[in-house]
Amino acid sequence: MEKTPLERAISILGSTSALARAIGITPWAVSKWDKTCPPKDRCLDIEQATQGQITAEQLRPDINWDYIRKSVK
C-alpha cells in the first residue's frame, strides 16, 4: 500500500516525534491526524519542515492553496 503524504512526511523527518518537534506541537497531535487530516494551518508548516518534499496541496487537496499563498504575501 502506498504511504499517505503525512506518512511520507513522518518518514522524511524520521519519526512522529521529530515531525511534531519541527512544527512545534506534540507527537500526540500528529498521531491524531492519522485518522483525519492535518489542519490547514499546519500543512504549510509540514511543507516547510520537509523542505517542500511534501506540499500543502498533497496533504490537503481540498483547500485552495493558491488563494491562501497569495493572501499571505
N, CA, C and O atoms as a GROMACS GRO file, in nm:
protein
  292
    1MET      N    1   0.083  -0.118   0.000
    1MET     CA    2   0.000   0.000   0.000
    1MET      C    3   0.089   0.126   0.000
    1MET      O    4   0.191   0.131   0.069
    2GLU      N    5   0.049   0.225  -0.077
    2GLU     CA    6   0.123   0.350  -0.087
    2GLU      C    7   0.104   0.434   0.039
    2GLU      O    8  -0.006   0.440   0.095
    3LYS      N    9   0.212   0.499   0.083
    3LYS     CA   10   0.204   0.584   0.201
    3LYS      C   11   0.127   0.712   0.171
    3LYS      O   12   0.128   0.763   0.059
    4THR      N   13   0.060   0.761   0.272
    4THR     CA   14  -0.009   0.890   0.260
    4THR      C   15   0.097   1.002   0.266
    4THR      O   16   0.209   0.978   0.310
    5PRO      N   17   0.062   1.122   0.223
    5PRO     CA   18   0.156   1.233   0.234
    5PRO      C   19   0.204   1.256   0.378
    5PRO      O   20   0.321   1.287   0.400
    6LEU      N   21   0.114   1.240   0.476
    6LEU     CA   22   0.154   1.256   0.615
    6LEU      C   23   0.254   1.148   0.655
    6LEU      O   24   0.354   1.178   0.722
    7GLU      N   25   0.230   1.024   0.616
    7GLU     CA   26   0.325   0.916   0.647
    7GLU      C   27   0.460   0.942   0.581
    7GLU      O   28   0.564   0.914   0.640
    8ARG      N   29   0.458   0.996   0.460
    8ARG     CA   30   0.585   1.028   0.393
    8ARG      C   31   0.658   1.140   0.466
    8ARG      O   32   0.781   1.136   0.478
    9ALA      N   33   0.585   1.239   0.516
    9ALA     CA   34   0.646   1.348   0.592
    9ALA      C   35   0.712   1.294   0.719
    9ALA      O   36   0.822   1.334   0.755
   10ILE      N   37   0.643   1.204   0.786
   10ILE     CA   38   0.698   1.142   0.907
   10ILE      C   39   0.825   1.064   0.872
   10ILE      O   40   0.923   1.071   0.946
   11SER      N   41   0.823   0.991   0.763
   11SER     CA   42   0.941   0.916   0.719
   11SER      C   43   1.058   1.009   0.687
   11SER      O   44   1.172   0.980   0.722
   12ILE      N   45   1.030   1.119   0.621
   12ILE     CA   46   1.135   1.215   0.585
   12ILE      C   47   1.204   1.269   0.709
   12ILE      O   48   1.326   1.281   0.713
   13LEU      N   49   1.124   1.300   0.812
   13LEU     CA   50   1.182   1.357   0.934
   13LEU      C   51   1.227   1.250   1.033
   13LEU      O   52   1.297   1.282   1.129
   14GLY      N   53   1.189   1.126   1.010
   14GLY     CA   54   1.240   1.018   1.093
   14GLY      C   55   1.143   0.958   1.193
   14GLY      O   56   1.154   0.840   1.226
   15SER      N   57   1.049   1.037   1.241
   15SER     CA   58   0.952   0.985   1.338
   15SER      C   59   0.840   1.086   1.358
   15SER      O   60   0.851   1.202   1.319
   16THR      N   61   0.734   1.039   1.421
   16THR     CA   62   0.623   1.128   1.456
   16THR      C   63   0.672   1.237   1.550
   16THR      O   64   0.634   1.354   1.537
   17SER      N   65   0.756   1.199   1.645
   17SER     CA   66   0.810   1.297   1.741
   17SER      C   67   0.894   1.403   1.671
   17SER      O   68   0.886   1.521   1.705
   18ALA      N   69   0.974   1.361   1.574
   18ALA     CA   70   1.058   1.457   1.502
   18ALA      C   71   0.974   1.556   1.421
   18ALA      O   72   1.004   1.675   1.417
   19LEU      N   73   0.868   1.506   1.358
   19LEU     CA   74   0.779   1.596   1.285
   19LEU      C   75   0.712   1.694   1.382
   19LEU      O   76   0.706   1.814   1.356
   20ALA      N   77   0.664   1.642   1.493
   20ALA     CA   78   0.600   1.727   1.593
   20ALA      C   79   0.694   1.836   1.642
   20ALA      O   80   0.655   1.952   1.651
   21ARG      N   81   0.817   1.799   1.673
   21ARG     CA   82   0.916   1.896   1.718
   21ARG      C   83   0.940   2.002   1.612
   21ARG      O   84   0.949   2.121   1.642
   22ALA      N   85   0.951   1.959   1.487
   22ALA     CA   86   0.982   2.050   1.376
   22ALA      C   87   0.873   2.156   1.357
   22ALA      O   88   0.902   2.267   1.312
   23ILE      N   89   0.750   2.121   1.390
   23ILE     CA   90   0.641   2.218   1.369
   23ILE      C   91   0.584   2.272   1.500
   23ILE      O   92   0.485   2.345   1.500
   24GLY      N   93   0.647   2.236   1.611
   24GLY     CA   94   0.612   2.295   1.740
   24GLY      C   95   0.484   2.248   1.805
   24GLY      O   96   0.412   2.325   1.869
   25ILE      N   97   0.455   2.118   1.789
   25ILE     CA   98   0.336   2.061   1.854
   25ILE      C   99   0.373   1.929   1.920
   25ILE      O  100   0.488   1.887   1.915
   26THR      N  101   0.276   1.864   1.983
   26THR     CA  102   0.302   1.737   2.050
   26THR      C  103   0.293   1.620   1.951
   26THR      O  104   0.220   1.629   1.852
   27PRO      N  105   0.366   1.512   1.978
   27PRO     CA  106   0.352   1.393   1.894
   27PRO      C  107   0.210   1.339   1.894
   27PRO      O  108   0.165   1.283   1.794
   28TRP      N  109   0.139   1.355   2.005
   28TRP     CA  110   0.001   1.309   2.013
   28TRP      C  111  -0.085   1.378   1.907
   28TRP      O  112  -0.170   1.315   1.844
   29ALA      N  113  -0.064   1.508   1.889
   29ALA     CA  114  -0.143   1.582   1.791
   29ALA      C  115  -0.117   1.528   1.650
   29ALA      O  116  -0.210   1.514   1.571
   30VAL      N  117   0.009   1.498   1.619
   30VAL     CA  118   0.043   1.444   1.487
   30VAL      C  119  -0.021   1.307   1.469
   30VAL      O  120  -0.078   1.278   1.364
   31SER      N  121  -0.012   1.222   1.571
   31SER     CA  122  -0.068   1.087   1.558
   31SER      C  123  -0.220   1.090   1.543
   31SER      O  124  -0.278   1.000   1.483
   32LYS      N  125  -0.284   1.192   1.595
   32LYS     CA  126  -0.428   1.209   1.582
   32LYS      C  127  -0.469   1.230   1.436
   32LYS      O  128  -0.579   1.194   1.395
   33TRP      N  129  -0.380   1.289   1.357
   33TRP     CA  130  -0.409   1.317   1.216
   33TRP      C  131  -0.412   1.192   1.132
   33TRP      O  132  -0.456   1.196   1.017
   34ASP      N  133  -0.366   1.080   1.186
   34ASP     CA  134  -0.370   0.954   1.112
   34ASP      C  135  -0.514   0.918   1.075
   34ASP      O  136  -0.539   0.857   0.971
   35LYS      N  137  -0.606   0.957   1.159
   35LYS     CA  138  -0.748   0.927   1.136
   35LYS      C  139  -0.818   1.039   1.060
   35LYS      O  140  -0.926   1.018   1.003
   36THR      N  141  -0.759   1.158   1.059
   36THR     CA  142  -0.819   1.273   0.991
   36THR      C  143  -0.714   1.333   0.897
   36THR      O  144  -0.632   1.260   0.841
   37CYS      N  145  -0.717   1.462   0.879
   37CYS     CA  146  -0.617   1.534   0.800
   37CYS      C  147  -0.552   1.638   0.889
   37CYS      O  148  -0.612   1.683   0.987
   38PRO      N  149  -0.430   1.678   0.856
   38PRO     CA  150  -0.371   1.788   0.932
   38PRO      C  151  -0.456   1.914   0.913
   38PRO      O  152  -0.511   1.936   0.805
   39PRO      N  153  -0.467   1.997   1.016
   39PRO     CA  154  -0.539   2.123   1.000
   39PRO      C  155  -0.466   2.210   0.897
   39PRO      O  156  -0.344   2.200   0.881
   40LYS      N  157  -0.540   2.295   0.828
   40LYS     CA  158  -0.479   2.372   0.720
   40LYS      C  159  -0.364   2.460   0.770
   40LYS      O  160  -0.268   2.482   0.696
   41ASP      N  161  -0.372   2.511   0.892
   41ASP     CA  162  -0.264   2.596   0.941
   41ASP      C  163  -0.135   2.518   0.967
   41ASP      O  164  -0.029   2.580   0.981
   42ARG      N  165  -0.141   2.386   0.974
   42ARG     CA  166  -0.021   2.305   0.994
   42ARG      C  167   0.038   2.252   0.862
   42ARG      O  168   0.154   2.211   0.858
   43CYS      N  169  -0.041   2.253   0.757
   43CYS     CA  170   0.008   2.199   0.629
   43CYS      C  171   0.128   2.276   0.576
   43CYS      O  172   0.224   2.216   0.527
   44LEU      N  173   0.123   2.408   0.584
   44LEU     CA  174   0.238   2.488   0.538
   44LEU      C  175   0.359   2.466   0.628
   44LEU      O  176   0.472   2.471   0.580
   45ASP      N  177   0.336   2.442   0.757
   45ASP     CA  178   0.446   2.410   0.849
   45ASP      C  179   0.512   2.279   0.809
   45ASP      O  180   0.635   2.267   0.810
   46ILE      N  181   0.430   2.180   0.775
   46ILE     CA  182   0.484   2.049   0.734
   46ILE      C  183   0.560   2.064   0.603
   46ILE      O  184   0.666   2.004   0.585
   47GLU      N  185   0.506   2.143   0.511
   47GLU     CA  186   0.575   2.168   0.384
   47GLU      C  187   0.713   2.228   0.410
   47GLU      O  188   0.812   2.186   0.349
   48GLN      N  189   0.719   2.325   0.499
   48GLN     CA  190   0.846   2.389   0.532
   48GLN      C  191   0.940   2.290   0.602
   48GLN      O  192   1.060   2.287   0.572
   49ALA      N  193   0.889   2.212   0.695
   49ALA     CA  194   0.972   2.117   0.770
   49ALA      C  195   1.031   2.009   0.679
   49ALA      O  196   1.141   1.960   0.704
   50THR      N  197   0.958   1.973   0.573
   50THR     CA  198   1.009   1.871   0.480
   50THR      C  199   1.082   1.934   0.362
   50THR      O  200   1.117   1.867   0.265
   51GLN      N  201   1.105   2.064   0.372
   51GLN     CA  202   1.174   2.140   0.267
   51GLN      C  203   1.108   2.122   0.130
   51GLN      O  204   1.175   2.110   0.028
   52GLY      N  205   0.974   2.120   0.132
   52GLY     CA  206   0.898   2.112   0.010
   52GLY      C  207   0.882   1.974  -0.050
   52GLY      O  208   0.821   1.958  -0.156
   53GLN      N  209   0.938   1.873   0.017
   53GLN     CA  210   0.922   1.737  -0.034
   53GLN      C  211   0.777   1.690  -0.024
   53GLN      O  212   0.730   1.611  -0.106
   54ILE      N  213   0.708   1.740   0.078
   54ILE     CA  214   0.564   1.715   0.092
   54ILE      C  215   0.498   1.852   0.089
   54ILE      O  216   0.531   1.939   0.170
   55THR      N  217   0.406   1.872  -0.001
   55THR     CA  218   0.343   2.003  -0.016
   55THR      C  219   0.208   2.008   0.056
   55THR      O  220   0.146   1.906   0.084
   56ALA      N  221   0.167   2.130   0.083
   56ALA     CA  222   0.035   2.150   0.143
   56ALA      C  223  -0.073   2.092   0.053
   56ALA      O  224  -0.173   2.038   0.101
   57GLU      N  225  -0.054   2.105  -0.078
   57GLU     CA  226  -0.150   2.052  -0.174
   57GLU      C  227  -0.164   1.900  -0.163
   57GLU      O  228  -0.273   1.846  -0.179
   58GLN      N  229  -0.053   1.832  -0.135
   58GLN     CA  230  -0.058   1.687  -0.119
   58GLN      C  231  -0.130   1.649   0.011
   58GLN      O  232  -0.206   1.552   0.015
   59LEU      N  233  -0.105   1.726   0.115
   59LEU     CA  234  -0.166   1.697   0.245
   59LEU      C  235  -0.315   1.725   0.248
   59LEU      O  236  -0.392   1.648   0.305
   60ARG      N  237  -0.356   1.835   0.185
   60ARG     CA  238  -0.498   1.876   0.187
   60ARG      C  239  -0.539   1.926   0.048
   60ARG      O  240  -0.546   2.046   0.025
   61PRO      N  241  -0.565   1.833  -0.044
   61PRO     CA  242  -0.605   1.875  -0.179
   61PRO      C  243  -0.742   1.944  -0.183
   61PRO      O  244  -0.780   1.998  -0.287
   62ASP      N  245  -0.815   1.941  -0.073
   62ASP     CA  246  -0.948   2.003  -0.068
   62ASP      C  247  -0.943   2.154  -0.045
   62ASP      O  248  -1.046   2.220  -0.044
   63ILE      N  249  -0.823   2.208  -0.027
   63ILE     CA  250  -0.808   2.350   0.004
   63ILE      C  251  -0.746   2.423  -0.115
   63ILE      O  252  -0.659   2.369  -0.184
   64ASN      N  253  -0.791   2.545  -0.139
   64ASN     CA  254  -0.736   2.628  -0.247
   64ASN      C  255  -0.607   2.695  -0.197
   64ASN      O  256  -0.610   2.809  -0.149
   65TRP      N  257  -0.497   2.625  -0.208
   65TRP     CA  258  -0.369   2.674  -0.157
   65TRP      C  259  -0.317   2.793  -0.237
   65TRP      O  260  -0.247   2.878  -0.182
   66ASP      N  261  -0.351   2.800  -0.363
   66ASP     CA  262  -0.309   2.913  -0.445
   66ASP      C  263  -0.363   3.042  -0.384
   66ASP      O  264  -0.290   3.141  -0.371
   67TYR      N  265  -0.489   3.042  -0.348
   67TYR     CA  266  -0.552   3.159  -0.286
   67TYR      C  267  -0.485   3.192  -0.151
   67TYR      O  268  -0.454   3.308  -0.124
   68ILE      N  269  -0.463   3.092  -0.070
   68ILE     CA  270  -0.402   3.113   0.062
   68ILE      C  271  -0.260   3.166   0.048
   68ILE      O  272  -0.222   3.260   0.119
   69ARG      N  273  -0.182   3.109  -0.042
   69ARG     CA  274  -0.043   3.154  -0.062
   69ARG      C  275  -0.040   3.300  -0.108
   69ARG      O  276   0.046   3.376  -0.064
   70LYS      N  277  -0.132   3.339  -0.194
   70LYS     CA  278  -0.136   3.477  -0.243
   70LYS      C  279  -0.179   3.574  -0.133
   70LYS      O  280  -0.130   3.686  -0.128
   71SER      N  281  -0.269   3.531  -0.045
   71SER     CA  282  -0.317   3.620   0.060
   71SER      C  283  -0.217   3.636   0.174
   71SER      O  284  -0.226   3.731   0.251
   72VAL      N  285  -0.121   3.543   0.185
   72VAL     CA  286  -0.020   3.551   0.290
   72VAL      C  287   0.088   3.653   0.254
   72VAL      O  288   0.150   3.712   0.342
   73LYS      N  289   0.110   3.672   0.126
   73LYS     CA  290   0.218   3.762   0.080
   73LYS      C  291   0.188   3.906   0.108
   73LYS      O  292   0.270   3.993   0.076
   0.00000   0.00000   0.00000
